[in-house]
């Protein structure tokens, strides 16, 4: 087990499932189960503060898992040709091992894709689905419009070869320094919106979690294939980053799942990772001159990641589903850390709304309740009104992504 100090009320356990040995954190004694799924280059340790706040209500039993190749879970190779199904099948095996027959699911970043895939393959087990800073249902890199149309036939510009090699080397060396491409610098620059920075003890805990990512061809970042198409790299067939290439990941069928659980989508307005102008997307990097040889916007525009998420969720709604979008101002890629109190209130309210005996009270009522909560946690009334515009669907804030030299893609 990890030597990282756990916060009060949180325990670390392992369970042998039908697929692998899964490490997880556990908190709370309530009878409503919540499972949290972390993102890339992280682990369950990033969820400890949110787990504490949720468990303090007395209503919840919270589990935060480590995916294969991350944290303390068993290191097994990822078959990227299945997209993220290795991860979602692992999640199903975990739920079965702990006899979780009906629960609420929360996914962050890559974890958002994992929980969407789980909802596609195992929808009847879910009471609700929360997507936080989720990556696009059409994968990361290599697509060019709201419908996820591939930029090139071989999906060049996505996959394991897109990751900065200096960063991968420093990650493998478990470097704790602060050089340009060090894990610490990348975390503090892109996981959060500067100047936000976690407390020193939490920064070290998060960095330790990040450094537990297994650097192997079958895990992170994955194998590499060359391409004749700009930017001359295409996805391989193994590892996490290849698994989120649009060559293998297309979750548009989420819109037609039979059991349509309510969905809450939370994201930061200033996210530099998942954005319509992402600093990890070759289309945008080429546009700002950071990567030479860009063929232009007609051929390789920036991937509209958030627009793609919204497009899929709108179709989900049109097909009878229910979702709410909450975009948090002055927030980057980690809302549950940067805006902990707000995310706690949103998630607690959302789950209570959909775990009551009377069932769902509908989209409008949920929006009103979330707005009421935001009015209590947002000191500036004008800021609260900005949230309300997002909830009503009449206005959305634009991302403000500034170019940086600390580019990891």
URPEWO-V752436 format. One line per field, one symbol per residue. phi: phi as a letter, one per 30 degrees, with the letter a starting at -180 (. if undefined). psi: psi as a letter, one per 20 degrees, with the letter a starting at -180 (. if undefined). burial: 1 if it has 9 or more other ideal C-beta (glycine too) atoms within 8 Angstrom, else 0. A space follows every 10 residues. Layout:
phi->???
psi->???
burial->???
This chain:
phi->.dcddddeic ccbbbdcdca dccacbajbd cccbccbdcd haaeddcddd dedddddicc ccbbccdeib hcdecbdcdd dcicdedddd dddddddchc caacbbbche eddddddddd dbdddccabc cchddddcic iibbadcidd dbdciejbjd dddedddddd dddhdcdbde cdeddddddc dbdecebdee ddeddddeee ddddcbdcbc djdbbdbdce cibbddbbjd dddcdddccb cddedcddcc ddbcccaddc dcccadbddc cddddddcid bdiedjddcb dedddddded dddddeddcj dbbbcbccdh bcdbedcdbe dddedddddd dddcbdedid cjdddddddd ddddddccdc dddddddded ddicabdcdb ccebddccb
psi->rqjppqqpip qprqpoaihr ppqqqqqqjr jopppppraq laahhijggh gggghihihq oppoqprpjq cjrqoqqpnh ijckhgghhg gghggghjlo horpppppch hghghghghg hlhiiphrpp ookqrqikao qjrjahjkpq gqhjkqjrah iipphggggh ghilpjakrg jqhgggghhh hqoqjpprqg hhghgggggg iiponrhiep irrqprqiqp kkqrqbjqrg hhhjqihioo khihijqgon qqppopqphk pigorimpjj phghhhhjjh pqjpjrhhgm rqpmghhggh gghhhgghjj rpqqpoppql qcimhighlg gggggggggg ghhjjqhiaq jrgghgghgg hgghhhiohp hhhhhgghgg hijiqqqqqn opqqimpk.
burial->0100011001 0101101001 1111111101 0111111111 1111111111 1111101001 1111111111 1110011111 0111111111 1111111001 0011111111 1111111111 1110111111 1111111111 1111000101 1101111111 1111001101 1000100000 1111111111 1110000100 0110111111 1111111111 1111101011 1011110111 1111111111 1101101001 1111111111 1111111111 1111111000 1001000001 1111111111 1110111010 1111111110 1111111111 0111111111 1111100000 0000111011 1011100100 0011011111 1000001010 100001111
